[in-house]
């Protein structure tokens, strides 16, 4: 299977959709309420907290077999 040929994985759960919706609604409001430096700092902090946990979760997944 060529992974680069897949446009969308199609495995979004309702939870992932809810998180995406909340973030899409909150980010513009936060950007408008904070100045550029504060918003950049907030995004950096969220990224530093989220990305390591995300990578850790990926490495804990079991390998899928080839079909």
C-alpha positions in Angstrom: 0.0 0.0 0.0 1.4 3.4 -0.9 0.7 5.8 2.0 1.5 8.8 0.0 -1.5 8.0 -2.3 -4.0 8.2 0.5 -5.7 11.6 0.7 -7.4 11.1 4.1 -7.2 8.2 6.5 -10.9 8.2 7.2 -10.5 7.1 10.8 -11.5 10.2 12.7 -13.4 9.4 15.9 -16.1 11.6 17.3 -13.7 12.6 20.0 -11.1 13.8 17.5 -13.7 15.7 15.6 -14.8 17.4 18.8 -11.3 18.4 19.7 -10.7 19.7 16.2 -13.9 21.8 16.4 -13.0 23.3 19.8 -9.5 24.2 18.7 -10.7 25.7 15.4 -13.2 27.9 17.3 -10.8 28.8 20.1 -7.7 29.7 18.2 -9.0 32.8 16.3 -10.6 34.1 19.5 -7.3 33.6 21.4 -5.4 35.2 18.6 -7.6 38.3 18.7 -7.5 38.6 22.5 -3.7 38.2 22.9 -1.0 40.1 21.3 1.4 38.4 18.8 4.1 37.6 21.4 1.6 36.1 23.9 -0.2 34.0 21.3 3.1 32.7 20.0 4.2 31.8 23.5 0.9 30.0 24.1 1.2 28.0 20.9 4.8 27.2 21.7 3.9 25.9 25.1 1.0 23.8 23.8 3.2 22.3 21.2 5.9 21.5 23.7 3.4 19.7 25.9 1.4 18.0 23.1 4.0 16.8 20.6 6.1 14.7 23.0 3.0 12.9 24.2 1.8 12.4 20.7 5.1 10.9 19.6 5.2 8.7 22.7 1.7 7.4 21.9 2.7 6.6 18.3 5.7 4.6 19.5 3.5 2.6 21.9 1.3 1.4 19.1 1.7 -2.1 17.8 3.0 -2.5 14.3 0.3 -3.3 11.7 0.8 -6.4 9.5 1.1 -6.0 5.7 -2.0 -7.1 3.8 
